[in-house]
Amino acid sequence: MKFLGMDHGTNAIRFAVSECGIVRFFEISRAEAGEMDSQSLQNHIEKNLGFSLEEIHLSCLTYSMGDAISEITDISFVENRGVLSTDGVGEKTNAGTKVYDIFKKNNFSAILLPGLHRNSPTDSRMKAFSHQASPEKIAAAYHAYSSGHRRFILSDISSNTVTVAVADGKILGALDAAIFAPGTRHGPLDVEAIRDVDAGKKSANDAFSNAGVGEDFKTLAFFAAMEISAMDILMKEYEAADYDILLAGSSGEKKEVRAEIYRLLNQPPEVLGKWAAAVGCAEIAQAVTGGEKEILGISVRFDR
């Protein structure tokens, strides 16, 4: 059987296809995908797959914030692509929308991952924030779990920095770039940014989308290490202090970032790389096909 995972990232849409234990990867930039019409995009995806989308037993997709659903849901049951709104959540290219609609309109067998938000089964104190993590972070965490990690803090560092805590097969909570550690492009709004928004100099989304630290790897690693340290408190609340530190994302796999986080935390992090979320989606599709009704504490709504 063939299983497909799709990571709807900030810069690119990444795909992982698993067949008979062999995993292949490819990606398309959001800018390039956004310029294609739907049929051309589908043709491009199928060319890279080497077969039609109809041949896939089950696909697992991510889309934007995923804040309108709290279960892993059959795409046929999902309304409004699983989001409350697309306002104020970064740059829009229409690429992810086109990919999502290819699966929905053609009734291809697919499930959609939710994001982590106030209706998610995370620690209640984390729900002080409306949004904790986008769906692809769940996928990256599941890839870590499938790789044998049982207690871990996973920091996904790229355009955003998002850190997820997992203990004994359950997601405890997460911190998004809008709350704490900046990524290369996105980050929390400080006092200066708030003043600029109030003065009408920029929108809140523009401020968030330009609050990153660029390619300054020492600063990027410094704040990621701080965020990992913050999540240490949550892990200890669940008596899971003996955890692994994992890194994902395009910046998380850079040796300079890894080395600096090692220096700051005095614990060597393991690098999962930028493909972790796409692979995790494919692994979730396979697990759901195998009858799993819960993934990292998140229930599954799928009965095809």
C-alpha positions as CSV (number, residue, x, y, z in Angstrom):
1,M,0.0,0.0,0.0
2,K,1.0,3.6,-0.6
3,F,0.8,6.3,2.0
4,L,1.3,10.0,1.4
5,G,2.2,12.8,3.9
6,M,2.0,16.5,3.2
7,D,3.7,19.2,5.2
8,H,2.2,22.7,4.5
9,G,5.2,24.7,5.5
10,T,5.9,28.5,5.4
11,N,8.3,28.3,2.4
12,A,7.4,25.0,0.8
13,I,5.0,22.2,0.6
14,R,6.8,18.9,1.3
15,F,5.6,15.5,0.4
16,A,6.7,12.1,1.7
17,V,5.4,8.9,0.1
18,S,5.9,5.5,1.9
19,E,5.6,2.3,0.0
20,C,6.7,-1.1,1.3
21,G,8.9,0.5,3.9
22,I,10.7,2.8,1.5
23,V,10.2,6.5,1.8
24,R,10.7,9.1,-0.9
25,F,10.6,12.9,-0.7
26,F,10.0,15.9,-2.8
27,E,8.9,19.5,-2.3
28,I,7.6,22.4,-4.2
29,S,7.9,26.0,-3.2
30,R,4.7,27.8,-2.2
31,A,5.5,30.5,-4.6
32,E,5.8,28.1,-7.5
33,A,2.7,26.1,-6.5
34,G,0.7,29.3,-6.1
35,E,1.3,30.2,-9.7
36,M,0.1,26.9,-11.1
37,D,-3.5,26.1,-11.9
38,S,-5.0,23.1,-10.0
39,Q,-4.6,20.6,-12.8
40,S,-1.0,21.6,-13.5
41,L,-0.3,21.3,-9.8
42,Q,-1.9,17.9,-9.6
43,N,0.1,16.8,-12.7
44,H,3.3,18.1,-11.1
45,I,2.6,16.2,-7.9
46,E,1.8,12.9,-9.7
47,K,4.9,13.3,-11.9
48,N,7.1,13.5,-8.8
49,L,5.2,10.6,-7.1
50,G,5.5,8.4,-10.2
51,F,1.8,7.4,-10.0
52,S,-1.6,9.0,-9.7
53,L,-3.1,10.3,-6.5
54,E,-5.9,7.8,-6.9
55,E,-3.4,5.0,-6.2
56,I,-2.7,6.2,-2.7
57,H,-4.4,4.1,0.0
58,L,-4.5,7.1,2.4
59,S,-3.0,10.5,2.6
60,C,-2.5,12.7,5.7
61,L,-2.5,16.4,5.1
62,T,-1.8,19.6,7.0
63,Y,-3.4,23.0,6.3
64,S,-2.7,26.3,7.9
65,M,-3.5,26.6,11.6
66,G,-5.9,23.7,11.8
67,D,-7.8,25.5,14.5
68,A,-11.4,24.5,13.5
69,I,-10.9,20.8,14.2
70,S,-9.5,19.0,17.2
71,E,-9.5,15.4,15.9
72,I,-7.6,13.8,13.0
73,T,-10.5,14.0,10.6
74,D,-11.6,12.4,7.3
75,I,-11.3,15.2,4.8
76,S,-14.9,14.6,3.6
77,F,-16.1,15.7,7.1
78,V,-14.1,18.9,7.2
79,E,-15.6,22.3,6.6
80,N,-13.7,25.5,5.7
81,R,-10.5,23.5,5.2
82,G,-10.3,23.0,9.0
83,V,-9.6,26.6,9.9
84,L,-11.6,29.3,11.7
85,S,-10.0,32.0,9.6
86,T,-7.0,32.5,7.3
87,D,-6.6,36.1,8.5
88,G,-3.5,37.1,10.3
89,V,-1.5,33.9,10.0
90,G,1.4,34.7,7.7
91,E,2.0,35.1,4.0
92,K,-0.7,33.8,1.7
93,T,0.2,32.2,-1.7
94,N,-2.9,30.0,-2.3
95,A,-0.6,27.0,-2.7
96,G,-1.8,25.0,0.2
97,T,-5.4,25.8,-0.6
98,K,-4.9,24.4,-4.1
99,V,-3.3,21.2,-2.8
100,Y,-6.1,20.7,-0.2
101,D,-8.8,21.2,-2.8
102,I,-7.3,18.7,-5.2
103,F,-7.8,16.0,-2.5
104,K,-11.2,17.3,-1.4
105,K,-12.8,17.8,-4.8
106,N,-11.6,14.5,-6.2
107,N,-12.7,12.6,-3.1
108,F,-9.3,11.1,-2.6
109,S,-8.9,9.1,0.6
110,A,-7.3,11.6,3.0
111,I,-7.3,12.7,6.6
112,L,-6.6,16.2,7.9
113,L,-4.5,16.9,11.0
114,P,-5.7,19.5,13.5
115,G,-3.6,22.1,15.1
116,L,-3.1,22.5,18.9
117,H,-5.5,25.0,20.4
118,R,-8.0,25.5,23.2
119,N,-10.1,22.4,22.2
120,S,-7.0,20.2,22.1
121,P,-6.2,17.5,24.7
122,T,-3.2,19.4,26.1
123,D,-2.5,20.6,29.6
124,S,-5.3,23.0,30.6
125,R,-2.8,25.8,31.6
126,M,-1.4,25.9,28.0
127,K,-4.9,26.9,26.9
128,A,-4.3,30.4,28.2
129,F,-3.1,30.8,24.6
130,S,-5.6,30.4,21.7
131,H,-3.0,28.6,19.5
132,Q,-0.1,26.4,20.5
133,A,1.1,24.7,17.3
134,S,0.1,24.1,13.7
135,P,-0.7,20.6,12.5
136,E,2.7,19.8,11.0
137,K,4.2,19.9,14.5
138,I,2.0,17.0,15.5
139,A,3.3,15.1,12.5
140,A,6.9,15.8,13.4
141,A,6.2,14.7,17.0
142,Y,4.6,11.5,15.7
143,H,7.7,10.8,13.6
144,A,9.8,11.2,16.7
145,Y,7.5,8.8,18.6
146,S,7.6,6.3,15.7
147,S,11.4,6.5,15.9
148,G,11.4,5.3,19.4
149,H,11.3,8.4,21.5
150,R,8.8,8.3,24.4
151,R,9.6,11.4,26.4
152,F,10.9,14.4,24.5
153,I,10.9,18.1,23.8
154,L,10.9,18.8,20.1
155,S,11.8,22.2,18.8
156,D,11.0,22.8,15.2
157,I,13.1,25.7,14.0
158,S,12.6,27.3,10.7
159,S,10.6,30.4,9.6
160,N,8.8,29.8,12.9
161,T,10.1,28.3,16.1
162,V,7.6,26.0,17.7
163,T,8.4,23.6,20.6
164,V,6.3,20.6,21.6
165,A,6.4,18.5,24.8
166,V,5.5,14.8,24.6
167,A,5.4,12.3,27.5
168,D,4.5,8.7,27.2
169,G,2.6,9.0,24.0
170,K,0.7,12.2,24.8
171,I,1.3,15.7,23.7
172,L,1.4,17.9,26.8
173,G,1.5,21.3,25.1
174,A,3.4,23.5,22.8
175,L,4.7,27.1,22.4
176,D,4.3,28.9,19.1
177,A,6.5,31.6,17.6
178,A,3.7,34.2,18.2
179,I,4.2,33.5,22.0
180,F,7.9,33.0,22.6
181,A,10.9,32.1,20.5
182,P,11.3,33.7,17.1
183,G,12.2,31.9,13.9
184,T,14.1,33.2,11.0
185,R,11.0,35.2,9.8
186,H,8.2,35.1,12.4
187,G,8.2,36.0,16.1
188,P,6.2,37.6,18.9
189,L,5.2,41.2,18.9
190,D,7.3,43.3,21.3
191,V,6.5,46.8,22.6
192,E,7.9,48.5,19.5
193,A,5.8,46.3,17.2
194,I,2.7,46.9,19.2
195,R,3.2,50.7,19.0
196,D,3.8,50.4,15.2
197,V,0.5,48.4,14.9
198,D,-1.4,50.9,17.0
199,A,0.1,53.8,15.0
200,G,-1.1,52.2,11.7
201,K,2.4,51.7,10.4
202,K,1.8,48.0,9.8
203,S,-0.7,45.3,10.4
204,A,-0.3,42.8,13.3
205,N,0.3,40.1,10.7
206,D,3.0,42.2,9.0
207,A,4.6,42.7,12.5
208,F,4.5,39.0,13.2
209,S,5.8,38.0,9.8
210,N,8.8,40.3,10.2
211,A,9.7,39.7,13.9
212,G,12.2,36.9,13.2
213,V,15.9,37.0,13.7
214,G,17.0,36.1,10.2
215,E,20.0,33.8,9.8
216,D,21.6,34.8,13.0
217,F,22.1,31.2,14.2
218,K,23.4,32.1,17.7
219,T,20.3,34.2,18.4
220,L,18.0,31.7,16.9
221,A,19.5,28.9,19.0
222,F,19.6,31.1,22.1
223,F,15.8,31.6,22.1
224,A,15.1,28.1,21.0
225,A,17.1,26.8,24.0
226,M,15.2,29.2,26.3
227,E,11.9,27.8,24.9
228,I,13.1,24.2,25.5
229,S,14.1,25.2,29.0
230,A,10.6,26.6,29.6
231,M,9.0,23.4,28.5
232,D,11.2,21.5,31.0
233,I,8.8,22.8,33.7
234,L,5.8,21.2,31.9
235,M,7.7,17.9,31.5
236,K,8.6,17.8,35.2
237,E,4.9,18.4,36.1
238,Y,4.2,15.0,34.4
239,E,7.3,13.3,36.1
240,A,9.0,13.2,32.7
241,A,12.2,14.9,33.5
242,D,14.3,12.2,31.7
243,Y,13.5,13.4,28.2
244,D,15.3,13.7,24.9
245,I,15.8,17.0,23.1
246,L,15.0,16.8,19.4
247,L,15.3,19.4,16.6
248,A,13.4,19.6,13.4
249,G,12.9,22.2,10.6
250,S,15.3,23.6,8.0
251,S,17.2,25.6,10.6
252,G,17.1,23.0,13.3
253,E,19.2,20.7,11.1
254,K,22.0,23.2,10.7
255,K,25.1,22.2,12.6
256,E,25.6,25.7,14.0
257,V,22.2,25.7,15.6
258,R,22.6,22.2,17.0
259,A,26.0,23.0,18.4
260,E,24.8,26.2,20.1
261,I,21.8,24.5,21.7
262,Y,24.1,21.7,22.9
263,R,26.4,24.3,24.5
264,L,23.6,26.2,26.2
265,L,21.6,23.2,27.5
266,N,24.5,20.8,28.1
267,Q,22.5,18.0,26.4
268,P,23.1,16.8,22.9
269,P,20.0,17.3,20.7
270,E,19.1,14.8,18.1
271,V,18.3,16.2,14.7
272,L,15.2,14.9,12.8
273,G,15.6,17.3,9.9
274,K,13.2,19.3,7.7
275,W,11.4,16.2,6.4
276,A,10.2,15.1,9.8
277,A,6.6,16.5,9.5
278,A,6.0,15.1,6.0
279,V,7.3,11.6,7.1
280,G,5.2,11.8,10.3
281,C,2.1,12.5,8.2
282,A,2.8,9.4,6.1
283,E,3.3,7.4,9.3
284,I,0.1,8.7,10.7
285,A,-1.8,7.6,7.5
286,Q,-0.3,4.2,7.9
287,A,-1.2,4.0,11.6
288,V,-4.8,5.0,10.9
289,T,-5.1,2.5,8.2
290,G,-3.9,-0.1,10.7
291,G,-6.8,0.8,13.0
292,E,-5.2,3.3,15.4
293,K,-8.0,5.4,17.0
294,E,-5.7,7.9,18.8
295,I,-2.4,9.6,17.8
296,L,-0.4,11.2,20.6
297,G,-3.6,11.7,22.6
298,I,-5.6,13.1,19.7
299,S,-8.6,11.0,18.6
300,V,-9.1,9.9,15.0
301,R,-12.4,10.4,13.1
302,F,-12.1,8.2,10.1
303,D,-14.1,5.2,9.0
304,R,-13.6,4.6,5.3
